[in-house]
Structures are given as C-alpha cells and as structure tokens.
Amino acid sequence: MNTVEVTAPGKMALKGAVDVDTAAELEVASMALIDCQVAPGWEVDLSAVTRADSAALALLLSLMRDAANKQVSLTFTGLPDELMALAGVCGVDSLLPMA
C-alpha cells in the first residue's frame, strides 16, 4: 500500500511504491499533512519506499518548492539507493536536503 503518514510531530513517512502511478496522490496527501499540522520543519522518511522512479524525484522537488512557499523546511532521510542514483544522474542530488 502506498501511503504517507505522520510518525511523530514534524515527521512523516512515505511507504510503498512512489512512481508515476502514485506520486500525484502522495504529493497531495503530504502537503495536506504539512498544511494541517503546525511545524517549522518536517523530516520526510523514505526508508519504507519499495520502488521509486523519476516521478518520485519530481515529488521530492515539488514538496521542497511547496514547503518553501509556506516557509516550512524539509529534510529527507532513508532515500532508497535507486532514488539517490537517479538524483545523481539528473544532477539534483546536491539540492536534496538530507538529514
């Protein structure tokens, strides 16, 4: 199952496949969590992501943009190796705020 959930104050976890079929839904759910819970920053844990493609990378960049527009900081943890490799190939790995 592909979900996003709050695991602790200021922490959320993405779980399951994050790909072209699920990224848009996960973005809406993630931003809803950021909007409804007051926190100056969020840690987004991706250690339970089972599959990630370029849509997952686009999701992370979109979340960063949307959060910055709301003056909320994001950090990412547990990025799957395949996603880190893709970020490196695309030249955006240095843009991802890692904890």
N, C-alpha and C positions, 0 to 999 in steps of 0.2 A: 504494500500500500504506500502511496506517495503522500506524505503529509509534511506539514510544518507545525511545530508546537512549541509553546513556552515551556522550558525545562526548569527555569529559575528566574528571579527578577533580572531583567536585562539580558536573558539568554534564550535563544531559540535553536531548534534543531530541525534541519531538513532531513527527511528519511525517504528511502526508496529511490526510484529512478527519477532523475532530473534531466529531462530530454525535451525534444521538440514537442512531444505529446503532453507534457506536464508542466513545463516552465511557466507558461502564462498563468495557469491556475495557482501555482506555488508563489508567483510574484504577488498576485492579488492577496492571497492569504498572509504572506509575510508582511506586506505593507499594512494590512489591516491590524496585525498584531502591533506593529510599530506605532500606528496611529492611536490605538486604544489604550496602550499602556505607557505611562509616563516613565521614560528612562532617557538619560542624556546620551547613552550609547548602548549598542546591542552587540553581543557576541553571537555569531551565527555558526553553529557546529554542523559540519558536513560529514562527519565520520560515519554516519549511517546511510550515506548515499551509496546505492548499489550500482548505479550506472549514470554516467554524465557525458553529454556531448556538447557541441558548440552552443546549444541553447542554454545549457547550464552556465557557461561562461557569460553569455549575454545576460542571464538572470542576475548574476552577481554584480555585474557592472551597472545594470539597471537599478538594483537595490541600493548600490552605493550612491548613484545620482539622486534617486528619490529621497533617500535618507538625508543626504547633504542639503537638499532643498528644504527639508524640515528641521535642519540644524541638529541632526542626530548622527552620531558617529557609528560606524560599523567596523567590526573586526571579524575575520573568518578563521576558523580552526578546523582541523581534520579534513582538509581538502584531499580528495582522492588523487592518487598519483596521475591517473589519466587526465584529470582536470588541470593539474599543475603543468603537465606536459603540454597540453593544448594552450594554456595561458602563455607558456614559454614560446611556443611556435608562433603565436599571434603577437608576441611582444608586449603583452599586458601584465605579465606576472609581477612586475615591479609596482604596478598600480594597485594590486590587491592588498589591502591592509590585513596582515597576518598577525595573530596573537601567538 
